[in-house]
Amino acid sequence: MEIKIKTPYIQLQQLLKLAGWISTGGEAKIAVRKLRISVNGVAEDRRGRKLYPGDAVAIQDQKYEVTE
């Protein structure tokens, strides 16, 4: 699934919200601890991680690509 952005980057917590994994920013803190998340194949637990176009994000077994 593609996540299109109009800014230079988005934070992981914003992607979680856009993809429907969370409904509020406050839930991101819990979500990054409970969900299996990786960015470009590396495990990630920082909700503020910056994601740029071309980054591949896997949440549980669903894959997302950040695009412009």
KEPA-200002 format. One record per residue (C-alpha): x, y, z. Coordinates in steps of 0.001 Angstrom, whole numbers. Layout:
% residues N
+---------+---------+---------+
!      px !      py !      pz !
+---------+---------+---------+
!       X !       Y !       Z !
...
+---------+---------+---------+
END
This chain:
% residues 68
+---------+---------+---------+
!      px !      py !      pz !
+---------+---------+---------+
!       0 !       0 !       0 !
!    1314 !    3448 !    -852 !
!    1275 !    6311 !    1619 !
!    1555 !    9528 !    -402 !
!    3017 !   12582 !    1267 !
!    3313 !   16204 !     160 !
!    5966 !   17153 !    2707 !
!    9654 !   16131 !    2717 !
!    8956 !   13480 !    5392 !
!    6372 !   12200 !    7873 !
!    6822 !   10660 !   11283 !
!    6091 !    7003 !   11962 !
!    3185 !    7973 !   14231 !
!    1601 !    9880 !   11323 !
!    1910 !    6832 !    9071 !
!     301 !    4667 !   11757 !
!   -2634 !    7079 !   11825 !
!   -2939 !    7368 !    8023 !
!   -2834 !    3573 !    7680 !
!   -5588 !    3155 !   10290 !
!   -3547 !    1396 !   12982 !
!   -4258 !    4136 !   15530 !
!   -6859 !    6878 !   15780 !
!   -5008 !    9414 !   17934 !
!   -1400 !   10473 !   18311 !
!   -1433 !    9395 !   21951 !
!   -1964 !    5788 !   20926 !
!    1321 !    5800 !   18981 !
!    3428 !    5361 !   22115 !
!    1688 !    2088 !   22912 !
!    1462 !     949 !   19284 !
!    5215 !    1114 !   18636 !
!    5789 !   -1183 !   21618 !
!    3037 !   -3690 !   20820 !
!    3174 !   -3911 !   17019 !
!    5976 !   -5490 !   14995 !
!    7238 !   -2511 !   12979 !
!   10247 !   -2335 !   10688 !
!   11547 !     418 !    8428 !
!   13648 !    -710 !    5473 !
!   14008 !   -4135 !    7118 !
!   15213 !   -2830 !   10500 !
!   13051 !   -3094 !   13632 !
!   11763 !     308 !   14751 !
!   10228 !    1451 !   18044 !
!   10546 !    5243 !   17799 !
!    7204 !    6869 !   17042 !
!    8992 !   10030 !   15885 !
!   11116 !    8214 !   13292 !
!   11199 !   10310 !   10119 !
!   10028 !    8506 !    6999 !
!   11018 !    9754 !    3567 !
!    9784 !    8882 !      71 !
!   11179 !    5469 !    -841 !
!   11093 !    4109 !    2711 !
!    9465 !     700 !    3097 !
!    7527 !     152 !    6322 !
!    6168 !   -3174 !    7559 !
!    3585 !   -3201 !   10351 !
!    2760 !   -6714 !   11516 !
!    2593 !   -8387 !    8066 !
!    1303 !   -5407 !    6097 !
!    3699 !   -3449 !    3899 !
!    3607 !     257 !    3129 !
!    5756 !    2438 !     898 !
!    6154 !    6159 !    1441 !
!    5837 !    7992 !   -1885 !
!    5641 !   11583 !   -3100 !
+---------+---------+---------+
END
